[in-house]
Amino acid sequence: MKENPAMHKIMENMKPGVIALHGFLGKDTRNFEEIIDHDAGELERLETDRETLAAKLEEIRDKAMEGLGIYVKLNDTYMAKADSIRGKIPCPFDHPGVYSKTVITIQNLKTDEEMIYTDLGIHLIREHGFFQGTGSLFRMDPEKLHDLLEND
């Protein structure tokens, strides 16, 4: 089967150093379509959808931005911090627009576990169903994300 040039371009964009220093696939050897399909199955199993998760991540980001660089308490279990880095980053899927390099950290006060994500990550989840590859710096595992947001 002949390789689709658009899919090849997306895979190239996801490699380390093309758009993002660490790329979007981490140590995952699957192509982005396989990752999306797997994560879509996880969302179905969890009885949630990418729009719901993306909206919640935006809500947390907006609260965290109030403290910019300082943790903001979300509830008795979680706090979040937003760090803004200069510049913008494009979508590896060649979707129009660029996204602020804001990094949001959510910390569980009871377990000290942390999860980090970006504005681009919110877009990737909402528009493409892409939570990034296993081992990626900003991978948002659907089950962990769902569990975190259910307890928010």
N, C-alpha and C positions, 0 to 999 in steps of 0.2 A: 504494500500500500504506500502510495506517495505521501510524503510528509506535507502537512498543511503549513505554508509559509507564516501565516499569522500565529499559529501555535508554536512554531519554532522561535519566532521573535519573542513571544511571551516567556518561553522557557529560558531564552538568553537573558531577558530582562531580570529574571529571578536569580540568576547566578550572582555570587559575591562580587562586589566591586562594579557592577554594571549600573544599577540604580542606588543600591544600598550597600554599604561596606560589607555586611555579613550576608547579604542576599535574603531570600525569603523561604528557602527550602530546608535550611539546616542540614542535618545528616540524612534527611529523607531521600531515598533513592527513587521514589515514585514520581511520576510527572504530576503537574498541578491538577490535571483532570481527575486522576485517581484519588488525590488528596481531597478534592472537593466532593467527589462521590462518597468517599468514606465518611467525611464529616457530615454530609447531608443525611446519611443513614443514622449517624449518632443523634442529630437533631430530631429526626423522626422518632427514634427510640426514646428520647428524653421529652417528647411531646412539646417541643418549642420550635421556634423558627429564628432565622438570622435577623430579621427586622426587629424582633423583640429584644434580642441580645444586643444589637447595635444601638438601639434606643436607650437601653439601660446603661451601656458603656458611655454614651454621650452625656447622659444625666450625671453619672459619676464624674466624668471629665469636667463638666461645667461647675460642679460643686468644688472639685479640687482646684480649679482655676481661681477660685476666690482667695485661696491661700498662696498661690503661685510660689512654689519652692518650699512650702511649709505644709506639713500634714494637716488635713482637715478631718475631723471626726464625722463619719457618716452615720454611725449608730454604735451600739455597745460592742459590736464585733469587728467592725471595719473602720479604717481610716484610709484616706487617699491623698496623694500629692501629685501635682502637675509641675513638670519642669519644661520650660520652653527653650528650645535650641534654635538659633537663628537659621533661617532658610526654609525652603519648602522642598517637597519630594513628589515626583510624579508616580502615578499608578503603573505597576509593571504590566498591567493588561492594556496599556495605552488608552485608558479611559481619559476623557478630557479633564483638565484641571490639575492642580497641584495641592498638596496637603501640608499643613504646618507640621514642623518637626517637634510636636509636643509629645512628651513621654509621661504617661500616667502610671503611677505605682499604687496598687491597692494592697494594703497590709491587713492580715487577719490578726487582731490584737490577742486572740486566745492561743493561736498556734505559731505566730510569727511568720507564717507563710506569706509570700509575696507573689503578685502577678503583675506584669507590666504590659502595657499596650500603647499604641500611638493613634493619632488621628487617621493616618493612612490605614492602620489596622481596622478601625471602625468601618471605613469605606470598603476595604477588602471583604469584610464579613457581610455587610449589607448588600453591596452591589454584585459581588462575585461568589459569595459563599465560601470564600477562601480564608481559612484560619491560620494559614502558613504551615510549613512542613515541620515534622517532628525534629526537635533540636534547634529550630530557628529561635533566634534571640527573642522575637516577639510572638511566638506561637501561642495562640489562645485555644487550648484544648477545649472542645465544646462541652465535655462532661464537667471538667473543672470549672469552666466559666459558668455553666448553668448552676452548679452547686453554689458557687460564690454568689451569684446574683439572686438565687432563691433565698439566701440568708441575709440579703442586704436589707 
